[in-house]
């Protein structure tokens, strides 16, 4: 199987985020259970997001996935979670932070509700770690910070020890980055290893199937 065929397709990221979103929130935010009402269903606003940001060509060498989700807080208020997955970046492109700012102000203008944004950097560019957008001119300044999680920075042993089902997704992406030239036999061994990791975590049937499909 060639590296091209093994590359995770963009639609799989959208699907797996829906199937594991409560686990994703707990993975990114350790205090998630105290903040979010995870007993209420999530509202995935794909169509609304495309209305705000019509699909466009991302340019050669740039691939990303966006997910806008309405969640509820423990006090009953609505909040929006924007998840941006950067799958492949153009080195030196430098527009992710600006794009995250545009997402923020357009979503705020549309919904007038709190927003937290997370950029998952699943690319292979070691020097690509945007976390803030800054702009300043003649006494007027703007700073926008957002959450950023770089998969290739993670320690494999730490991810394996994490019992959260979403850690299997991170581990899969991490191993794909680290083993780009692996043989078919090596790939098969990794997949079996990942399946064992998945079985050792407590999760419902749909989540387990989604993780298996992701592999």
Backbone bond lengths (Angstrom), bond angles and torsions (degrees), N, CA, C in turn:
res aa  C-N    CA-C-N  psi(-1)  N-CA   C-N-CA  omega(-1)  CA-C   N-CA-C  phi
1 X - - - 1.473 - - 1.520 108.99 -
2 X 1.284 118.21 129.53 1.455 122.09 -175.18 1.513 110.80 -79.26
3 X 1.375 118.32 156.97 1.467 120.93 176.30 1.516 111.98 -56.62
4 X 1.348 117.83 -34.71 1.449 120.10 -179.56 1.527 110.83 -62.60
5 X 1.346 116.83 -43.14 1.459 120.50 -178.80 1.522 111.11 -70.64
6 X 1.353 116.24 -28.33 1.449 118.34 -177.92 1.522 112.48 -82.07
7 X 1.319 117.54 -12.76 1.459 119.29 -178.81 1.525 110.40 -62.17
8 X 1.326 116.06 135.09 1.457 120.20 -179.43 1.524 109.58 -67.73
9 X 1.322 116.86 126.41 1.453 121.24 -179.93 1.520 110.60 -73.77
10 X 1.344 115.91 148.59 1.450 120.90 -179.60 1.534 113.17 -55.77
11 X 1.356 118.92 -45.59 1.473 118.36 -178.67 1.524 113.20 -59.01
12 X 1.342 117.48 -27.73 1.466 119.53 178.88 1.521 111.35 -65.60
13 X 1.342 117.05 -35.47 1.463 119.54 176.65 1.524 110.25 -62.69
14 X 1.332 117.50 -43.93 1.466 120.30 178.87 1.517 110.69 -60.39
15 X 1.321 116.65 -44.20 1.460 121.49 -177.94 1.526 111.21 -66.29
16 X 1.323 116.73 -46.50 1.463 119.49 -175.19 1.522 111.18 -68.89
17 X 1.331 118.00 -31.21 1.460 119.59 176.73 1.527 110.76 -64.25
18 X 1.331 116.90 -38.54 1.469 119.37 177.87 1.522 111.06 -68.07
19 X 1.323 116.77 -38.95 1.456 120.04 -176.36 1.517 113.43 -75.50
20 X 1.322 116.35 -17.98 1.470 119.31 -175.97 1.525 112.33 -128.78
21 X 1.335 118.75 22.77 1.458 119.47 -167.50 1.534 113.67 -64.04
22 X 1.318 118.16 -38.59 1.464 118.78 177.74 1.529 110.13 -64.27
23 X 1.338 116.39 -38.64 1.462 120.26 176.99 1.532 110.33 -67.21
24 X 1.339 115.59 -37.58 1.463 120.03 177.53 1.530 110.71 -60.42
25 X 1.340 116.86 -46.02 1.471 119.74 179.76 1.520 110.92 -61.02
26 X 1.328 116.62 -42.36 1.464 119.96 179.08 1.527 111.48 -67.07
27 X 1.323 116.21 -32.46 1.464 120.17 179.96 1.526 110.85 -69.13
28 X 1.333 116.78 -44.56 1.463 121.01 -177.59 1.524 111.65 -78.43
29 X 1.337 116.44 -39.41 1.467 121.26 -176.49 1.526 109.75 -117.72
30 X 1.326 119.37 103.26 1.465 121.63 179.94 1.528 113.17 -56.56
31 X 1.337 117.43 -25.54 1.469 121.41 -178.83 1.525 112.30 -93.25
32 X 1.321 117.90 15.39 1.468 121.63 -173.18 1.528 113.08 -55.28
33 X 1.317 118.71 -43.62 1.463 120.74 -176.81 1.519 112.15 -65.11
34 X 1.324 117.58 -26.84 1.456 121.09 179.18 1.522 112.05 -84.31
35 X 1.324 117.27 -20.17 1.464 121.71 -175.09 1.529 112.11 -101.21
36 X 1.327 116.87 -47.76 1.461 122.21 -175.10 1.525 111.52 -94.69
37 X 1.326 115.79 146.85 1.459 120.57 171.36 1.528 106.79 -90.45
38 X 1.313 116.20 91.99 1.458 121.38 -174.22 1.518 112.68 -80.02
39 X 1.339 116.66 -0.89 1.465 119.49 175.71 1.534 111.23 -81.17
40 X 1.324 116.68 -16.99 1.461 120.94 179.64 1.521 110.21 -91.21
41 X 1.327 117.06 145.97 1.469 119.66 -178.40 1.528 111.63 -67.82
42 X 1.312 115.26 151.62 1.456 121.40 176.08 1.523 109.28 -87.79
43 X 1.317 115.25 149.08 1.467 121.11 178.04 1.522 107.93 -112.67
44 X 1.337 116.03 109.67 1.460 121.20 -177.08 1.527 109.28 -88.56
45 X 1.313 116.09 115.24 1.457 121.83 -169.49 1.530 112.01 -100.46
46 X 1.303 116.38 53.12 1.465 120.41 -177.68 1.532 112.06 -62.88
47 X 1.332 116.15 -45.98 1.473 119.70 -178.38 1.522 110.69 -66.94
48 X 1.337 115.93 -41.27 1.460 119.40 178.97 1.535 110.66 -63.69
49 X 1.327 115.69 -38.89 1.461 119.18 179.74 1.529 110.59 -65.33
50 X 1.329 116.69 -41.02 1.463 119.40 179.48 1.526 111.66 -66.84
51 X 1.349 116.80 -26.73 1.464 119.94 174.81 1.527 110.25 -67.13
52 X 1.334 115.60 -41.11 1.462 120.14 178.99 1.526 111.58 -73.94
53 X 1.324 116.11 -35.94 1.460 121.76 -176.43 1.527 109.27 -133.58
54 X 1.323 118.36 83.62 1.464 121.38 179.96 1.526 110.67 -55.15
55 X 1.337 117.57 141.26 1.472 120.26 179.29 1.522 110.87 -54.95
56 X 1.312 115.80 139.51 1.460 121.33 179.55 1.512 109.27 -142.02
57 X 1.301 115.51 161.62 1.452 119.44 176.44 1.516 109.40 -65.99
58 X 1.335 116.53 127.85 1.463 120.00 -178.13 1.523 112.38 -84.91
59 X 1.308 115.99 -3.45 1.462 118.71 179.81 1.518 111.64 87.44
60 X 1.298 115.46 159.55 1.451 120.51 -178.13 1.525 111.05 -62.67
61 X 1.320 116.95 131.53 1.453 121.31 175.75 1.516 114.64 81.72
62 X 1.331 119.41 6.60 1.459 121.47 -179.78 1.526 108.70 -123.00
63 X 1.322 116.40 125.22 1.461 120.72 177.82 1.517 108.47 -139.97
64 X 1.324 115.67 134.33 1.455 118.42 177.29 1.522 110.28 -153.16
65 X 1.326 114.37 163.78 1.458 122.84 -179.49 1.525 107.44 -130.46
66 X 1.325 116.28 137.20 1.463 121.00 178.77 1.523 109.95 -120.73
67 X 1.323 115.20 141.88 1.456 120.93 178.06 1.528 108.06 -138.69
68 X 1.347 116.31 121.40 1.455 121.41 176.00 1.521 107.71 -108.74
69 X 1.331 116.38 125.59 1.464 121.21 -173.39 1.526 109.82 -131.20
70 X 1.339 115.70 131.32 1.458 119.76 173.83 1.517 108.57 -90.07
71 X 1.324 115.77 127.27 1.457 121.62 179.45 1.526 108.37 -124.94
72 X 1.330 115.91 171.32 1.459 121.25 178.23 1.523 110.15 -119.28
73 X 1.325 114.24 142.85 1.454 120.23 176.09 1.522 109.59 -88.30
74 X 1.311 116.11 169.17 1.463 120.88 179.63 1.520 112.36 -60.69
75 X 1.337 117.36 -29.58 1.461 120.69 -179.91 1.524 112.97 -86.45
76 X 1.332 117.36 6.54 1.458 121.10 176.45 1.512 114.89 93.18
77 X 1.318 118.39 -10.50 1.460 120.59 -179.44 1.526 111.02 -71.68
78 X 1.341 115.09 153.28 1.453 120.85 175.73 1.521 109.92 -88.10
79 X 1.302 115.09 145.40 1.464 120.71 174.36 1.515 107.59 -141.88
80 X 1.327 115.89 157.35 1.450 120.17 179.99 1.524 109.97 -116.10
81 X 1.325 114.86 136.38 1.456 121.49 176.89 1.520 107.52 -114.40
82 X 1.310 116.53 121.07 1.454 121.68 175.82 1.518 108.10 -103.28
83 X 1.313 116.38 120.82 1.461 120.86 176.47 1.522 108.64 -111.56
84 X 1.313 116.26 120.32 1.464 122.27 178.23 1.521 107.04 -113.61
85 X 1.334 117.14 122.57 1.459 121.81 177.93 1.520 108.64 -109.21
86 X 1.319 116.32 113.18 1.464 121.73 177.95 1.523 107.23 -91.46
87 X 1.318 116.62 105.79 1.455 121.33 -174.34 1.519 111.76 -85.45
88 X 1.313 116.42 -37.67 1.465 120.81 179.33 1.517 107.86 -149.63
89 X 1.318 116.83 126.41 1.461 120.35 -176.28 1.520 110.66 -112.03
90 X 1.319 115.14 158.24 1.462 120.60 170.49 1.520 107.54 -92.83
91 X 1.311 116.86 121.07 1.456 120.73 -177.58 1.517 110.59 -56.92
92 X 1.324 114.94 125.90 1.446 119.52 177.93 1.516 114.33 82.05
93 X 1.333 117.60 2.47 1.469 120.17 -179.67 1.525 109.95 -58.40
94 X 1.340 116.28 -50.38 1.450 121.13 171.44 1.505 116.44 73.31
95 X 1.334 119.21 15.81 1.460 118.66 -175.85 1.521 113.54 -103.93
96 X 1.340 118.72 -0.49 1.463 119.51 -177.27 1.521 111.61 -61.91
97 X 1.329 118.13 -46.98 1.458 120.93 -178.21 1.527 111.14 -60.49
98 X 1.321 116.18 -41.53 1.470 119.44 178.16 1.524 110.52 -65.49
99 X 1.320 116.73 -39.91 1.460 120.84 178.60 1.531 110.79 -63.45
100 X 1.341 116.32 -41.17 1.463 119.91 178.14 1.526 111.09 -62.52
101 X 1.335 117.11 -36.75 1.463 120.71 176.12 1.528 110.89 -64.26
102 X 1.333 117.15 -44.38 1.463 119.93 179.00 1.528 110.79 -61.10
103 X 1.312 116.19 -42.09 1.466 119.46 176.23 1.520 110.10 -56.09
104 X 1.340 115.38 -47.53 1.464 119.89 -175.70 1.520 111.86 -60.22
105 X 1.337 117.61 -52.38 1.463 117.23 -172.19 1.523 112.29 -72.49
106 X 1.333 117.94 -29.25 1.467 118.12 177.65 1.527 111.57 -74.47
107 X 1.326 117.35 -38.14 1.468 120.29 177.12 1.524 109.72 -66.85
108 X 1.329 117.22 -41.88 1.454 120.52 177.68 1.525 110.96 -63.39
109 X 1.325 116.92 -42.96 1.455 120.45 179.98 1.525 111.41 -62.97
110 X 1.336 116.95 -33.57 1.471 121.04 -178.48 1.526 112.21 -79.38
111 X 1.341 118.09 -42.11 1.464 120.77 -169.59 1.527 114.49 -111.60
112 X 1.323 118.16 -19.30 1.468 122.12 -178.16 1.533 111.24 49.72
113 X 1.309 115.81 45.98 1.468 121.75 -179.94 1.527 108.19 -133.85
114 X 1.340 117.13 153.87 1.469 119.52 179.98 1.527 112.08 -57.86
115 X 1.320 115.07 145.81 1.464 122.07 -178.10 1.524 108.78 -131.28
116 X 1.314 116.48 133.86 1.456 119.49 166.17 1.520 107.17 -118.67
117 X 1.318 116.45 136.54 1.462 121.47 -175.09 1.518 109.94 -119.64
118 X 1.325 114.89 137.51 1.457 121.40 179.03 1.515 108.78 -128.64
119 X 1.322 117.68 125.22 1.460 122.34 173.44 1.527 108.05 -103.29
120 X 1.334 116.17 115.80 1.455 120.96 174.55 1.517 107.27 -94.53
121 X 1.300 117.01 116.67 1.460 121.59 -176.67 1.523 108.72 -97.00
122 X 1.342 115.12 98.17 1.464 121.71 -177.60 1.516 111.47 -101.56
123 X 1.316 116.27 18.32 1.464 121.72 -178.55 1.524 110.24 -85.24
124 X 1.326 116.08 178.75 1.462 122.24 -176.88 1.523 112.56 -109.66
125 X 1.318 118.09 13.34 1.461 122.85 -178.48 1.523 109.60 -89.76
126 X 1.318 116.21 105.84 1.459 120.94 -174.78 1.519 114.88 -63.46
127 X 1.330 118.21 -23.70 1.451 120.50 -178.28 1.516 114.32 -98.47
128 X 1.317 116.37 14.54 1.477 121.18 -173.15 1.523 109.29 -108.47
129 X 1.357 116.88 100.56 1.462 121.38 -177.18 1.532 111.55 -143.20
130 X 1.315 118.97 59.73 1.473 120.45 -179.79 1.524 111.43 -68.17
131 X 1.326 116.81 135.51 1.471 121.48 179.17 1.533 112.26 -137.07
132 X 1.331 117.39 -7.29 1.461 119.21 -174.68 1.528 109.53 -153.19
133 X 1.352 115.09 148.95 1.464 121.51 172.88 1.526 107.35 -117.60
134 X 1.342 116.12 131.02 1.463 120.85 179.38 1.520 109.55 -127.88
135 X 1.337 114.68 143.81 1.456 120.57 174.33 1.525 107.68 -148.28
136 X 1.319 116.43 135.96 1.469 120.27 -179.00 1.514 109.72 -149.63
137 X 1.340 115.19 138.65 1.469 120.14 176.30 1.526 109.44 -158.85
138 X 1.313 115.92 117.10 1.460 124.00 172.85 1.537 112.85 48.24
139 X 1.306 115.40 56.68 1.456 120.31 174.27 1.515 115.47 86.32
140 X 1.321 117.66 -5.27 1.462 121.56 176.06 1.521 108.10 -110.23
141 X 1.347 116.48 127.48 1.453 119.18 -176.65 1.523 110.51 -138.96
142 X 1.315 114.30 156.36 1.457 121.71 179.45 1.516 108.22 -142.42
143 X 1.335 115.99 136.06 1.463 121.39 175.69 1.521 108.55 -135.11
144 X 1.328 116.42 128.10 1.456 121.44 178.50 1.527 108.85 -126.73
145 X 1.338 116.03 115.23 1.456 122.20 177.44 1.528 109.59 -100.09
146 X 1.321 116.84 144.97 1.454 120.24 176.54 1.532 109.10 -142.60
147 X 1.326 115.79 159.74 1.454 121.10 178.65 1.523 110.04 -70.71
148 X 1.320 116.26 140.16 1.460 120.66 -179.80 1.527 108.62 -139.79
149 X 1.339 115.81 133.86 1.469 121.07 -178.36 1.517 108.25 -130.87
150 X 1.336 116.55 111.61 1.469 122.31 -176.84 1.526 108.98 -95.55
151 X 1.323 116.84 112.89 1.461 120.56 -174.27 1.522 111.91 -64.96
152 X 1.328 118.42 -41.25 1.458 119.38 -175.62 1.529 112.65 -70.30
153 X 1.338 118.35 -10.30 1.465 121.73 176.16 1.527 112.60 -83.06
154 X 1.320 117.57 -10.43 1.455 120.94 -171.58 1.531 111.75 -80.68
155 X 1.337 115.29 149.94 1.458 121.42 176.27 1.523 109.23 -87.21
156 X 1.324 116.83 126.10 1.463 120.74 -177.92 1.530 111.83 -56.55
157 X 1.331 117.47 -41.99 1.463 120.26 -177.79 1.528 111.77 -64.28
158 X 1.331 116.73 -35.85 1.466 121.12 179.56 1.525 110.30 -69.04
159 X 1.330 116.47 -42.51 1.466 120.42 179.14 1.523 110.55 -65.00
160 X 1.328 117.29 -41.30 1.466 120.26 179.01 1.525 111.65 -63.05
161 X 1.325 116.78 -31.99 1.464 120.79 -178.75 1.524 112.51 -79.54
162 X 1.326 117.54 -13.05 1.462 121.88 -179.20 1.529 108.86 -79.89
163 X 1.331 117.57 122.55 1.461 121.60 -175.78 1.529 113.45 -81.59
164 X 1.319 117.99 -7.43 1.458 120.96 178.92 1.533 109.74 -64.81
165 X 1.345 118.27 129.25 1.470 119.86 179.62 1.522 114.25 -54.80
166 X 1.342 117.96 -31.61 1.464 119.33 -178.98 1.528 111.38 -64.93
167 X 1.325 116.99 -21.45 1.460 119.07 178.85 1.527 111.53 -63.57
168 X 1.336 117.62 -24.75 1.468 120.34 176.17 1.530 109.98 -64.93
169 X 1.330 116.67 -37.09 1.466 120.80 176.98 1.524 110.16 -63.83
170 X 1.317 115.88 -46.39 1.462 120.22 179.89 1.526 110.17 -63.31
171 X 1.329 116.25 -42.34 1.462 120.24 179.39 1.528 111.28 -63.19
172 X 1.333 116.89 -41.44 1.466 120.79 178.09 1.523 110.63 -60.44
173 X 1.340 116.64 -47.51 1.462 120.88 -179.78 1.525 111.03 -64.67
174 X 1.339 116.64 -39.81 1.463 121.05 179.87 1.527 110.87 -63.09
175 X 1.326 117.11 -45.45 1.458 120.72 -179.17 1.530 111.02 -67.91
176 X 1.338 117.23 -32.68 1.467 120.37 176.79 1.526 110.60 -64.55
177 X 1.339 116.59 -36.67 1.459 121.06 178.22 1.532 110.79 -69.89
178 X 1.334 115.47 -41.26 1.466 120.48 -174.86 1.532 113.41 -78.47
179 X 1.341 116.68 -19.31 1.469 119.90 -173.34 1.528 111.34 -126.11
180 X 1.318 116.14 50.64 1.464 120.17 -175.69 1.530 112.55 -64.25
181 X 1.336 117.85 -29.95 1.469 120.49 -175.08 1.521 112.25 -108.43
182 X 1.308 116.59 24.41 1.456 120.50 -176.64 1.533 111.00 -70.75
183 X 1.330 116.28 150.80 1.463 121.53 178.46 1.527 110.23 -76.07
184 X 1.339 115.85 168.11 1.461 119.93 178.03 1.522 111.22 -60.92
185 X 1.340 116.97 -39.09 1.466 119.88 179.55 1.522 110.94 -66.42
186 X 1.314 115.30 -40.17 1.459 118.89 177.54 1.515 111.42 -64.99
187 X 1.338 115.77 -39.55 1.461 120.27 178.08 1.523 110.74 -63.02
188 X 1.330 116.49 -41.18 1.459 120.35 179.52 1.532 110.73 -62.24
189 X 1.340 116.44 -41.00 1.464 120.64 179.27 1.529 110.88 -64.14
190 X 1.329 116.14 -41.04 1.465 119.80 178.49 1.521 110.73 -63.86
191 X 1.322 116.80 -42.04 1.466 120.21 -179.55 1.518 111.15 -62.83
192 X 1.326 117.48 -42.31 1.464 120.38 177.59 1.525 110.51 -63.44
193 X 1.334 115.54 -40.23 1.459 120.66 178.74 1.524 110.57 -62.70
194 X 1.340 116.50 -43.66 1.459 120.92 178.78 1.523 111.33 -65.05
195 X 1.327 116.34 -37.00 1.463 119.60 178.68 1.532 110.07 -63.37
196 X 1.332 117.14 -40.91 1.465 120.46 176.90 1.522 110.38 -63.14
197 X 1.331 115.83 -41.08 1.468 119.25 177.07 1.519 110.87 -60.10
198 X 1.317 115.92 -40.35 1.454 121.23 -178.58 1.526 111.39 -66.17
199 X 1.316 117.03 -43.33 1.457 121.68 -178.38 1.525 110.97 -62.71
200 X 1.322 116.99 -31.65 1.467 120.77 -177.38 1.523 113.41 -74.96
201 X 1.332 117.29 -5.53 1.458 120.63 179.18 1.523 110.05 -104.00
202 X 1.326 116.10 143.82 1.463 120.52 178.61 1.524 109.57 -78.21
203 X 1.339 116.18 121.99 1.452 120.47 179.76 1.524 109.02 -159.83
204 X 1.326 115.34 158.31 1.455 118.77 178.94 1.520 110.51 -78.23
205 X 1.340 115.58 169.61 1.459 121.75 -174.64 1.525 112.18 -60.42
206 X 1.354 117.43 -43.29 1.464 120.52 -178.12 1.521 111.50 -63.48
207 X 1.339 115.81 -40.60 1.460 119.73 178.65 1.519 110.75 -63.98
208 X 1.332 115.97 -44.28 1.466 120.15 179.53 1.530 110.80 -61.31
209 X 1.346 116.82 -41.94 1.461 119.63 179.74 1.519 110.73 -65.23
210 X 1.338 115.79 -41.21 1.462 119.79 178.82 1.514 111.72 -61.33
211 X 1.317 117.11 -41.80 1.455 121.05 178.33 1.521 110.72 -65.13
212 X 1.332 116.03 -39.98 1.458 119.44 179.34 1.531 110.80 -64.24
213 X 1.342 116.18 -42.62 1.465 120.15 178.22 1.516 111.03 -62.36
214 X 1.341 116.08 -35.94 1.465 121.41 -179.71 1.523 111.15 -62.36
215 X 1.325 116.42 -37.14 1.460 119.25 178.86 1.520 110.98 -64.86
